[in-house]
Amino acid sequence: MHPTKGAVPFELYPYQRRLAESRAPQRIVVKARQVGVSQLIAGEALFLAKHLAGVTVLFVSRNLPAAQHLQRMVYRLMASDPNLPPVVRQNDAELVLGNDSTIRSLPATEDTGRTLAATAVYLDEFAHMPWADQIYQSVAPCAARGGRLTVVSTPYGKANAFHRLWRESALGTRSFARFRIHWAECPEYNSDGYHLEDPAERRRVGEQGAWYRAQQARFTDEQWAQEYECDFVGSTALVYREFDPDSHVGQFDYNPEWPTYVGQDFGYVNPSVALVIQVSPSEELFVIGEHYHTSRSISDLARSVYRPVCDGYSVEAWYCDPSGRSEIAELRAAGIPAVGRRSTVEEGVLALRKLLRPPGGGRPRLHIDRRCLRLIAEMSTYAYREGTDQVAKDQSDHGPDALRYFVVNHWRGAVEAGPLALP
């Protein structure tokens, strides 16, 4: 049902066809607005219900109107198919066919999906969904039992379950097949360039078109990035908006030819964090290991964790939170080359941003190994206090702080004496 042309033939766009042809049991789709993904999943649901007897297909949407909208899409498609099984029950929330198959559409609530067994589940606009974590936990087992789970959304910043699933699927810790549908791929938005293979050229042609010129000016840069660019820019409160696992995370093994350092943030109830960092000859940073520990004294960690790390990697300097004077003394007493020099938070944040996205462009100079899961998560959610330019001190700042202590010390020549000789 085209918004201006009315009923038109449902001819699949290339990205719709790729999504429909995927046989992955779990799919995650980040998309621009109004590119026909909801229409496609309505068609998939009807296909399953028609051809497989006794199945249950579940749509979960962020609110009741969105849930009813998906159900109505199914009913519009039914009007063009004379070979469906007979309809037993049909309303805004449920379709039951004569072959005992059901399509059910529910709004997000705290208990949605908890008691339902489904053959296929579609989580629509998941980034905007209340109780997203609870709902995902309720419906995710459907794929483990042989069903299919599809998670779809436009981005809505980074501090939500949708971004976490997207990030973890990039790291290989979630087994989702990933699909990104940019506005320039849609024939409705880019009739002259949607078919081009090169993304940069496809976008260049689209930006010369009438649709782009008319629509882009209606949005702020942040709104446009999230609604059409598939960009998880987050809110302006995020400290490291430049951080993107697709660009900054990969597999980076230890290189014995490069110098190795550690960045350290101290804690006890909050975690004590040590990041193992190497610097390449071109002065790119590679975080190759993380050590998070709670409720352990620094003397215990120095003996059982940090000293083996120091010896195993031939650590040249151990850069620490300068406020931890007694902790630094304990590390040095254990033969660890611990040092610390005071700097402002703003100085360290700016330095890290320049490594994530160098001024003037070019490839990033900060790289994180995919096994550093906690650091990756914290870099994605580290934020300023609401309405201020002060960094919020909470559970998500310890890894970024350890990284910051390394950067401001290493490039300021903070080590006035050479590292302590290890016995």
C-alpha positions in Angstrom: 0.0 0.0 0.0 2.0 3.0 -1.3 1.4 6.2 0.7 0.6 8.2 -2.4 -0.1 5.7 -5.2 -2.4 3.3 -3.2 -2.3 -0.4 -3.9 0.7 -1.4 -6.1 2.4 -4.7 -6.9 4.7 -5.9 -4.2 7.9 -6.1 -6.2 10.8 -6.7 -3.9 13.7 -4.2 -3.8 17.2 -5.8 -3.8 17.7 -5.5 0.0 14.2 -6.9 0.6 15.1 -9.9 -1.5 18.4 -10.4 0.4 16.5 -10.3 3.7 13.8 -12.7 2.4 16.3 -15.2 1.0 18.3 -15.3 4.3 17.8 -18.6 6.1 19.6 -17.5 9.2 17.7 -18.5 12.4 18.5 -15.1 13.9 18.6 -11.8 12.0 19.1 -8.2 13.1 18.2 -5.4 10.8 19.2 -1.7 11.2 17.3 0.3 8.7 16.3 3.8 7.5 12.7 4.9 7.9 10.0 3.7 5.5 12.1 1.4 3.4 9.5 -1.5 3.3 10.9 -3.8 5.9 7.6 -3.9 7.9 5.8 -4.9 4.7 8.3 -7.6 4.1 8.0 -9.2 7.5 4.2 -9.1 7.2 4.6 -11.1 4.0 7.0 -13.6 5.6 4.5 -14.1 8.4 1.6 -14.7 6.1 3.8 -17.1 4.0 4.6 -19.2 7.1 1.1 -19.3 8.3 -0.2 -20.3 4.9 2.3 -23.0 4.1 3.1 -24.5 7.6 0.2 -25.9 9.6 0.1 -25.2 13.3 2.7 -22.4 13.5 2.5 -19.3 15.7 4.1 -16.1 14.4 4.5 -13.3 16.9 4.9 -9.6 16.2 6.0 -7.5 19.1 5.9 -3.7 18.6 6.7 -0.7 20.8 3.0 0.2 21.4 -0.5 -0.8 20.5 -1.0 1.3 17.3 2.3 -0.1 15.9 1.2 -3.6 16.7 -2.2 -3.1 15.0 -0.4 -1.5 12.0 1.6 -4.7 11.4 -1.5 -6.9 11.7 -3.3 -4.7 9.1 -0.4 -5.1 6.7 -1.0 -8.9 6.9 -4.6 -8.4 6.1 -3.9 -6.2 3.1 -1.7 -8.9 1.7 -4.4 -11.5 2.3 -6.7 -9.6 -0.1 -4.5 -10.5 -3.1 -4.2 -14.2 -2.3 -7.2 -16.4 -3.2 -5.5 -19.6 -2.1 -5.3 -19.0 1.7 -6.7 -21.5 4.2 -10.1 -20.4 5.6 -10.1 -17.7 8.3 -11.2 -18.9 11.7 -10.7 -15.6 13.6 -9.5 -12.2 12.6 -9.1 -9.0 14.6 -6.6 -6.2 15.3 -4.4 -8.5 17.4 -4.8 -12.0 16.0 -5.4 -14.0 12.9 -6.2 -17.8 13.1 -6.4 -19.8 9.9 -8.1 -23.1 9.3 -4.8 -25.0 9.2 -4.3 -24.1 12.9 -1.7 -21.4 12.2 -1.8 -18.1 14.1 -0.3 -14.6 13.5 -0.5 -12.6 16.7 0.6 -9.0 17.2 1.3 -7.6 20.7 2.4 -4.2 22.1 5.4 -4.2 24.4 4.7 -4.8 28.0 6.7 -6.1 30.9 5.3 -9.6 30.4 5.0 -9.7 26.6 6.0 -13.1 25.2 6.7 -14.7 28.5 4.0 -17.4 28.2 3.9 -17.8 24.4 5.7 -20.4 22.3 6.3 -19.1 18.8 7.7 -20.5 15.5 8.9 -17.1 14.5 9.2 -13.8 16.4 9.6 -10.3 15.0 10.7 -7.5 17.3 9.8 -4.3 15.5 11.4 -1.0 16.2 13.3 -2.7 19.0 15.5 0.3 19.9 12.4 2.3 20.8 10.7 -0.5 22.8 10.0 -0.3 26.5 11.0 -3.3 28.6 13.3 -4.4 25.7 15.6 -6.5 27.8 12.8 -8.4 29.5 11.0 -9.0 26.2 14.2 -10.2 24.4 14.9 -12.6 27.3 11.3 -14.0 27.0 11.3 -14.5 23.2 14.9 -15.4 22.4 14.5 -19.1 23.3 12.3 -19.6 20.2 15.4 -19.7 18.0 17.1 -22.2 20.3 14.1 -24.5 19.8 14.3 -24.4 16.1 12.3 -21.2 15.4 13.4 -17.9 14.0 14.0 -14.5 15.6 14.2 -11.3 13.7 15.0 -7.9 15.4 14.3 -4.8 13.4 14.8 -1.1 14.2 16.0 2.3 13.2 18.8 3.3 15.5 18.0 5.2 18.7 21.4 6.0 20.2 23.6 3.4 21.9 22.2 3.1 25.4 19.6 0.4 24.6 19.3 -3.3 24.0 19.1 -3.0 20.2 22.5 -1.4 19.9 23.9 -3.9 22.3 22.7 -6.8 20.2 24.1 -5.1 17.0 27.4 -4.5 18.7 27.7 -8.1 20.1 26.7 -9.6 16.7 29.6 -7.6 15.2 31.9 -9.1 17.8 30.7 -12.7 17.2 29.2 -13.1 20.7 25.7 -13.2 19.2 24.9 -15.4 16.2 22.8 -12.8 14.3 23.0 -12.4 10.5 23.3 -8.6 10.2 21.6 -6.4 7.6 22.0 -2.6 7.2 19.6 -0.8 4.9 20.6 2.8 4.1 18.3 5.3 2.6 20.4 5.4 -0.6 19.5 1.7 -1.3 15.8 2.5 -1.6 14.4 3.2 -5.1 11.8 5.6 -3.6 14.5 7.8 -2.2 17.2 7.3 -4.9 15.7 6.3 -8.1 18.8 7.0 -10.2 21.4 5.4 -7.9 19.9 2.7 -5.7 21.2 0.0 -8.0 24.9 1.1 -7.9 27.2 -1.4 -6.2 29.6 1.1 -4.7 28.0 2.6 -1.5 29.9 5.9 -1.8 28.8 6.4 -5.4 25.2 5.2 -4.6 25.0 7.9 -1.9 26.6 10.6 -4.1 24.0 10.1 -6.8 21.2 10.1 -4.1 22.4 13.3 -2.6 21.9 15.0 -6.0 18.3 13.9 -6.2 15.2 15.8 -5.4 14.1 13.6 -2.5 17.3 14.1 -0.6 17.4 17.9 -1.1 13.8 18.2 0.1 14.0 15.9 3.1 17.5 16.3 4.6 17.0 20.0 5.5 14.0 19.1 7.6 16.1 17.2 10.2 18.9 18.1 12.5 22.2 16.3 11.7 21.7 13.9 14.6 18.0 13.2 13.6 19.0 12.5 10.0 21.9 10.2 11.0 19.6 8.1 13.1 16.5 8.1 11.0 18.1 7.6 7.6 21.9 7.0 7.8 21.6 3.9 10.1 24.1 5.7 12.4 24.1 4.9 16.1 25.2 8.4 17.0 23.5 8.2 20.3 22.6 11.3 22.3 24.8 14.3 22.7 25.4 13.0 26.2 27.7 10.3 25.0 31.4 11.1 25.6 32.8 9.0 22.8 30.3 9.4 20.0 33.0 8.6 17.6 33.4 5.0 18.8 32.0 2.4 16.5 32.7 -1.3 16.9 32.6 -1.8 13.2 35.5 0.6 12.8 37.5 0.2 16.0 37.1 -3.4 17.0 38.8 -6.5 15.5 41.2 -9.3 16.2 44.6 -7.9 17.3 47.1 -10.4 18.7 50.2 -9.6 20.7 53.2 -8.4 18.6 56.5 -9.1 20.4 58.2 -6.5 18.2 56.1 -3.6 19.6 56.4 -2.0 23.1 53.7 -3.0 25.6 52.1 -0.8 28.3 49.2 -1.0 30.8 46.6 1.6 31.6 45.2 1.2 35.2 42.1 2.5 37.0 42.0 1.5 40.7 38.9 0.2 42.5 37.6 -2.3 45.0 33.8 -2.2 45.1 34.0 -0.7 41.7 36.3 -2.7 39.4 40.0 -2.3 39.3 40.8 -2.3 35.6 44.1 -2.9 33.8 44.3 -2.7 30.0 47.2 -4.2 28.1 48.1 -1.8 25.3 50.6 -2.0 22.4 51.9 0.9 20.3 52.8 0.3 16.7 55.7 2.1 14.9 53.1 4.4 13.4 51.8 5.2 16.9 48.5 3.4 16.6 47.1 2.0 19.8 46.0 -1.6 20.1 44.2 -2.7 23.3 44.9 -6.4 23.3 43.7 -7.4 26.8 41.6 -6.4 29.7 41.6 -7.4 33.4 38.5 -6.4 35.5 38.5 -7.4 39.2 36.3 -6.4 42.1 36.7 -7.0 45.9 40.4 -7.7 45.6 43.2 -5.7 47.2 45.8 -4.1 45.0 48.5 -6.1 46.7 46.7 -9.3 45.9 46.2 -8.3 42.3 49.8 -7.1 42.0 51.0 -10.6 43.1 48.6 -12.9 41.3 47.5 -10.9 38.2 49.5 -7.9 37.4 53.0 -9.2 38.0 52.4 -12.2 35.6 51.0 -9.7 33.0 54.1 -7.5 33.5 56.5 -10.3 33.0 54.6 -12.1 30.2 54.4 -9.0 28.0 57.7 -7.2 29.2 55.6 -4.2 30.1 57.6 -1.0 29.8 55.4 1.3 31.9 52.2 0.9 33.9 50.3 4.2 33.7 47.9 4.7 36.6 45.2 6.9 38.1 47.5 9.5 39.8 45.1 9.8 42.8 46.0 6.3 43.8 49.3 7.2 45.5 49.3 4.3 47.9 48.2 1.8 45.2 51.0 3.0 42.9 53.5 2.5 45.8 52.2 -1.1 46.2 52.6 -1.8 42.5 56.2 -0.4 42.5 57.0 -2.5 45.6 55.9 -5.6 43.6 58.4 -4.7 40.9 55.8 -3.2 38.5 56.8 0.0 36.7 53.8 2.0 37.9 53.7 5.8 37.4 51.0 8.5 37.3 50.8 12.1 36.3 47.8 14.4 36.9 45.8 15.7 34.0 42.3 16.9 33.4 39.5 14.6 32.3 38.8 16.9 29.4 42.4 16.6 28.2 42.2 12.8 28.2 38.8 12.7 26.5 39.9 15.0 23.7 43.0 12.9 23.1 41.0 9.7 22.9 38.5 11.3 20.5 41.4 12.3 18.2 42.6 8.7 18.2 39.1 7.4 17.4 38.5 9.9 14.6 41.8 11.7 13.6 41.3 15.4 12.6 41.2 15.7 8.8 40.1 12.1 8.3 42.2 9.0 7.9 42.0 5.6 9.5 41.4 5.4 13.3 44.5 5.2 15.5 42.8 3.3 18.4 42.0 -0.4 18.0 40.4 -2.7 20.5 40.6 -6.5 20.4 37.1 -8.1 20.2 37.8 -10.1 23.4 37.8 -6.9 25.5 34.0 -7.1 25.9 33.7 -4.9 28.9 35.8 -2.1 27.6 33.9 -2.1 24.3 30.6 -1.9 26.2 31.8 0.9 28.3 33.1 2.9 25.4 29.6 2.7 23.8 27.7 4.0 26.9 30.1 6.3 28.7 28.2 9.6 29.1 28.1 13.1 30.5 25.7 14.0 33.3 22.4 15.1 31.9 22.4 18.8 31.0 26.1 19.3 31.9 29.5 18.9 30.4 30.7 16.9 33.4 31.5 13.2 32.9 29.2 11.0 35.0 31.1 8.8 37.4 29.3 5.4 37.4 29.8 1.8 36.6 30.6 2.4 32.9 33.7 4.6 33.2 36.5 2.4 34.6 37.8 1.0 31.3 37.7 4.3 29.5 39.4 5.9 32.5 42.2 3.3 32.4 42.6 4.0 28.6 42.6 7.7 29.3 45.4 7.4 31.9 47.6 5.6 29.4 47.0 8.2 26.7 47.7 11.3 28.7 50.8 9.8 30.4 52.4 8.1 27.4 52.2 11.1 25.1 53.1 13.8 27.6 56.4 12.2 28.6 55.1 11.8 32.1 57.6 9.1 33.1 60.5 11.2 34.3 62.6 8.2 35.5 63.0 4.9 33.6 60.8 1.9 34.5 61.8 0.0 37.5 64.1 -2.9 36.8 62.2 -6.2 37.3 64.1 -8.8 39.4 
